Each structure stands twice: as structure tokens, then as C-alpha cells.
Amino acid sequence: MTLSRRSLLAAGATGTLALTAGCVDVVLGNAPLELDSKRVAPTDDALTQAGYTEREVNSDPIERTVELPGGVERDVRATVWRSIYTKNVDYAGQTREGAAFAAVSIPGMEIAGRSLNPLGELSNKELLERFLEQVSTDNGEISNIQQEESFGLDILGGGRSVDLFVGQSDLEGETIDIEIKLTSFTHEGDLLVLLGTYPRMLTAEAANAEELMESVEHPF
């Protein structure tokens, strides 16, 4: 829908529309709104100490149509950052890519105090279902995932709630337990999702996942 200059003036007279995603102001018009998140990632020192290496770092575009206050529809193009890291671990008598960590940053897409981010209202369990496949390892598909507990970590200057999930995977005919830790929160206008996964028998990796979470920088 195209607004006339008179309509724009009227909107300005009745209130200010502001979209917060990296402090970008919304100006109503025909062109799509371009929103860029800021990358979040663990520090190089933390990755080195934990023994993780970079698998991929991508900046992926997503597009959707949103309805602004007043019923005005606008196309939005957003950039999502994904940083994925993995680690080879020794278990079951073999060395495998068995631990992984993901740091995802999504623009907040907030308009007039209301978030239009399609992921902003999802629970950590729902975010886990959406992002777990991005940190696949040699452990194979994880099933029967259940939340076990929640605890707090100090991340980016604030106390964040982290959920611990436990699932099961098949390793050469043997069922093994897989732990998954996930936290999500808003920081500097972006929705951040941090996720670590590893075999439960490898207790050292539980601490590594937490240290990677606590080390992240945003913007990186």
C-alpha cells in the first residue's frame, strides 16, 4: 500500500513510528525496509580454550510482509547472522565431530513498541526445534528431547536464563544421551539465540558450552 504525502504528515501528527533494529528509523515508502542484525559470536580465546573450530559463518536474508500501526503493510528484508562451531571429541573408541555451538542474531523488528519478529514469541523449546538441525554432528538425529532444568549465566552484562534439554541419539546401535543448552534474549535491538550440544557422557563439554555462552560479544 502506498501512502500519500498528506497521509505521512497525518501519521507524524498523531504519533511517531519507530523501528528499533540497530537504531534504524522507519520512513514509510514503497521500498522494502532493510534491517541488519549485528553478529554475535564467542571470542577467539574462548573457542581456542574449548577446542572448537569454525564450521561456518553466514549472513542470511529473510523476507516477510508486516502490518504497521494503522493497517499499513510493508515488505521487510532482514539479515540474520549464524555462527557455527564444532569440536572433535573422543568417545566410543573413536574420534568424532561430537560437540557443536551456534550463535544466532536476528533483528528485533520492533515497531511502535511491538515486536514483529516471528521468532520473538517462541519459547526456548520452540527455538530449539527450529535451530537444532543447524548444529548437527556425527551424533546423528536427536529424539525424545525433554527439558530437564534451568539455570542462570552472566552473558553480555546481564543474568540470562539457560534451559538444559536432554535427548537421545543412536551411535552404531547404542543409544546415548545428548545434552543441549539454549538461551535466548534481546540485546542491542537483536534477538540472540545461543545453543550448545554434546554427548552427556562428556562432562567437560558441559562446562565448555557455558564458557562459550559467557564469552560471546555483540556486536562481534
N, C-alpha and C positions, 0 to 999 in steps of 0.2 A: 504494500500500500504506500502511495506517495503522498506526503504532506505538503500543503502549500505553505508559502512564507507566512501567511496570516495564521495558519494553524500552529506553526512553530512559535510565533510570537505569543499566541494564546497559551501554549504549553508553558512557555517561560514565565508568563504572568501568574499561572496557577501553582507552579512548583518547579523545582529543579530535578531533572532526571540525571542521575549519575551512575555510571557503571564502574565498579571497582575491580580491576584485574590488572595489577601493575600500575594503578593510579591513572587509568585511561578514561578520559571523559567521553560520554556518548554525545554525538551530534546526529540527530535524526536526518536521514537522507536515503538515497537509493542504493548506495554502495554497501556491501556487507560490512558488519562490524568485525574488525580484526583484533583478536585477543591472543596474547602470547603469555604463557606461563614462564616462570623462571625455574631453571633446572635445580633440582635438589639431588645431592649425592653424598656418600661417605667421603671422608678425607682420604687422601692417598696414604697417609701414615697408618690410619686405622685399617685400610684394606691390606696393606703390607703386613701389619702385625697379625691380622687374622688369616692371612694366606689366601685371600681372594684375588681373582684376576677379572678384568673387564671382559664381558661377553659381547655386549652391545650397548650403545648409547644412541637413542633415536629421538628425533623431534617430529612427532606425527600430527598431521592436521585432522581435525574433526569438524563437521559442518552440521548445523541444525537451525531450525526456524524457531524463534522465541516470540512471545507476545509481551510487548511492553505495556506499562500502565496506560490506560485509555484505549486498549484494544489494537494498538499499532503492532504489526508484525514486522520483524526484521530478521534477515539471514545473518547468522553468526559463524565465523570461521575462527576456530580456536586451535592453538598449538599445545600439544601435550608432550612433556618430556618423560622418557623412560630410560633409566639407567639400570642395567642388569649385570650382576657379578656372580661368578661361580667358583667353587673350590673342589679340587680332587681330594678325596678322603679315602682312608684305608678301612675297609670293613668286609666281613665275609671272605677274608683271604685275598681280596683283590683291591686294586686302586680304581676308584670310580669318581665320576663327577656327581658327588652326592649332596653338596650343600649349595644353596643359592640365596641371593639377596637382591631385592628390587627396590628402587626409589622412584616414585612416580609423582609428577607435579601437573596439576590440572588447573586452568584458570578458574577463579572464583565465580565469574559470570554473575555478579550481584548488581541488580538494578533496583533503585529506589528502596534499598534495604531488603530486597527479596532475592534469594539465590535462585537462578535458573539453571544451575549446573545439574545435569541429570544424575550425577553421582553423589551430589551433596547430601541427599536424604537417605542414602543407602547405609545399612548397618555394616559393621566390620565383617560379619559373616557374608553378607551380600557382596562386599568389596572383595573378599577372599575368593568367592566363586568367580568373580569377573577377572581377577588378575593372576590367579594361581597358575594358570597354564603358561603364563609368560616367564615363570621361573622353573620350568620343567627340568629335571635332571635324569640321571641314569636310574633313579629310584623307580621310575615308571609312574603310572597314574595313581593318584591318591584318592581313596574312597573312605566312606564311613567317617567323615570329618565331624568332630564334636568339639564344642568349646569346653575347655577344662577349667580355666581360671583367668582372672585379670589382675594386672599389677601396674605399678607406675614407674616411669622412667623420666629423667630430666633431658628433654630434647629441645634444642633451639630456644633455650632460656625459659622453658615452661614445663610444668608437670604434665605428662601425657599418659593416658591410659592405653596399655598394651594388652591385647587379648591373646591367650595361648590356646591354640587348637591342636588336636591330636587326630591323625588319620592313619590309615593302613595302606601299605603298598606290597606288591608281590615281587620278591627278589629271588629269581631262579627257583620258584616253587615254595619259597619260605615267606610267610607273612611277617613284615616288620612294621614297627610303629614309626610314624613320621611326625615330628613337631613342626608347627607353623606359628610364627609370631607375627602379629599385624597391628599397626597403629595407624590412625588417620586423624588429621586435624587441619585447621586452616592457619596459614602463616603468610604474612605479607601479601594477602589477597589471593593466594593459591590454596587449593586443596591438595594436601600431601598425603601419600599412601606409602608406608614403609613395610616391607614384608621379608621375612627370613624363613627358610625351610631347611631341614636337615634330619637325618635319622636320629631317633630318640636315644639310641644306644651311645651316640657320640656326645657325651655330656659337655665336652669342651666347646662344641659348636653352639650350645645354648648361650654361653657367655659371649661368644663371638658375635652372634646375631644382635644381642643387646648393645654391645660396644659399637657395632656399625650404626645402629639406630641413633645412639647418643652422639656419634661423631658428625652426623650429617650437617652440611652447610646449605643455606638457602637465602639468597641466590648463591649458586656454586660458581 
